């Protein structure tokens, strides 16, 4: 059983930055693909970014490209989401998710086995 614990959310003004962390209770973090999803009030949960277990492959949803960066520290079993130039439309609960090796689309939340509890990010205008 893998446990994921997010932290780093909060309230920030538009244009500001936050760094989210996702700590995983696994022995070999590099065996997992880890992603961030977000869910705004009244909306579905959607893909934000993903990083392969090696840390070399990343992908982002178009709206955050150039502003968000996903990275991993396998020694600490932690994945980060650095969020810069935040906009009010980035306001959501952000969830960390992980899965083992799979040929399924990285953007499909149904393919992720493990989820964190979520952390709130609020961007004021």
C-alpha positions as CSV (number, residue, x, y, z in Angstrom):
1,X,0.0,0.0,0.0
2,X,1.4,3.4,-1.0
3,X,0.5,6.5,1.0
4,X,0.8,9.9,-0.6
5,X,0.8,13.1,1.5
6,X,0.6,16.5,-0.1
7,X,1.7,19.8,1.5
8,X,2.5,23.3,0.4
9,X,-0.9,24.7,-0.5
10,X,-2.2,28.0,0.6
11,X,-3.4,31.5,-0.3
12,X,-1.3,33.6,-2.7
13,X,-1.9,36.7,-4.8
14,X,-2.0,36.5,-8.6
15,X,1.5,36.4,-10.0
16,X,2.8,34.7,-6.9
17,X,4.4,31.3,-6.5
18,X,3.8,28.1,-4.4
19,X,5.6,24.8,-4.3
20,X,3.6,21.7,-3.6
21,X,5.2,18.5,-2.2
22,X,4.0,14.9,-2.4
23,X,5.8,12.5,-0.1
24,X,5.3,8.8,-0.8
25,X,5.7,5.9,1.5
26,X,7.4,3.5,-0.9
27,X,10.7,1.7,-1.0
28,X,11.5,2.4,-4.7
29,X,9.9,5.6,-5.8
30,X,11.4,5.3,-9.3
31,X,9.1,2.4,-10.0
32,X,6.1,4.7,-10.0
33,X,4.7,7.4,-12.3
34,X,3.5,10.3,-10.3
35,X,1.1,13.0,-11.4
36,X,-0.7,16.1,-10.1
37,X,-4.4,16.7,-10.8
38,X,-6.6,19.5,-9.6
39,X,-10.3,20.0,-9.0
40,X,-11.9,23.4,-8.9
41,X,-15.2,23.9,-7.1
42,X,-18.1,22.4,-9.1
43,X,-15.7,21.0,-11.8
44,X,-14.2,17.6,-12.6
45,X,-10.7,16.6,-11.5
46,X,-8.3,17.3,-14.3
47,X,-4.7,16.5,-15.2
48,X,-2.0,19.1,-14.5
49,X,1.4,17.4,-14.8
50,X,3.1,14.0,-14.7
51,X,6.7,12.8,-14.2
52,X,8.0,9.3,-15.0
53,X,9.8,7.3,-12.4
54,X,13.2,8.1,-13.8
55,X,12.4,11.8,-13.6
56,X,13.4,12.4,-17.2
57,X,10.0,12.4,-18.8
58,X,7.4,15.1,-18.0
59,X,4.2,16.3,-19.5
60,X,1.9,19.2,-18.7
61,X,-1.5,20.4,-19.5
62,X,-1.4,23.3,-21.9
63,X,-2.7,25.9,-19.5
64,X,0.3,25.5,-17.1
65,X,3.1,25.0,-19.6
66,X,5.9,27.5,-18.9
67,X,4.5,28.3,-15.4
68,X,4.6,25.0,-13.6
69,X,7.4,22.6,-13.2
70,X,7.2,19.0,-11.9
71,X,10.3,17.4,-10.4
72,X,11.2,14.4,-8.3
73,X,13.7,13.7,-5.6
74,X,13.8,9.9,-5.5
75,X,16.2,9.9,-2.5
76,X,13.4,11.6,-0.5
77,X,10.5,9.8,-2.3
78,X,9.0,13.2,-3.0
79,X,7.6,14.8,-6.0
80,X,7.3,18.6,-6.3
81,X,5.1,21.0,-8.3
82,X,6.6,24.4,-8.5
83,X,3.9,26.8,-9.5
84,X,4.9,30.3,-10.7
85,X,2.9,33.2,-12.2
86,X,-0.2,31.8,-10.6
87,X,-3.6,33.0,-11.8
88,X,-7.0,33.0,-10.2
89,X,-8.1,30.2,-12.5
90,X,-5.4,28.0,-10.9
91,X,-7.5,27.9,-7.7
92,X,-8.4,24.3,-6.9
93,X,-7.6,21.4,-4.6
94,X,-4.5,19.8,-5.9
95,X,-4.1,16.0,-5.7
96,X,-1.0,13.9,-6.0
97,X,-1.5,10.5,-7.7
98,X,0.8,7.5,-8.4
99,X,0.6,4.3,-10.4
100,X,3.0,1.5,-11.4
101,X,4.2,1.0,-15.0
102,X,1.3,1.2,-17.4
103,X,0.8,1.8,-21.1
104,X,-2.3,3.8,-20.4
105,X,-2.5,7.5,-20.9
106,X,-0.8,9.5,-18.2
107,X,-3.7,12.0,-18.3
108,X,-6.4,9.5,-17.4
109,X,-7.0,9.8,-13.7
110,X,-8.8,6.4,-13.7
111,X,-5.5,4.7,-14.2
112,X,-4.0,6.0,-11.0
113,X,-4.1,3.6,-8.1
114,X,-2.9,5.8,-5.2
115,X,-4.1,9.3,-4.2
116,X,-3.3,11.8,-1.6
117,X,-5.8,13.7,0.4
118,X,-5.4,17.0,-1.6
119,X,-4.1,20.4,-0.7
120,X,-6.0,23.7,-1.3
121,X,-4.5,26.3,-3.5
122,X,-6.2,29.7,-3.7
123,X,-5.1,32.5,-5.9
124,X,-6.6,35.9,-5.3
125,X,-6.9,38.5,-8.0
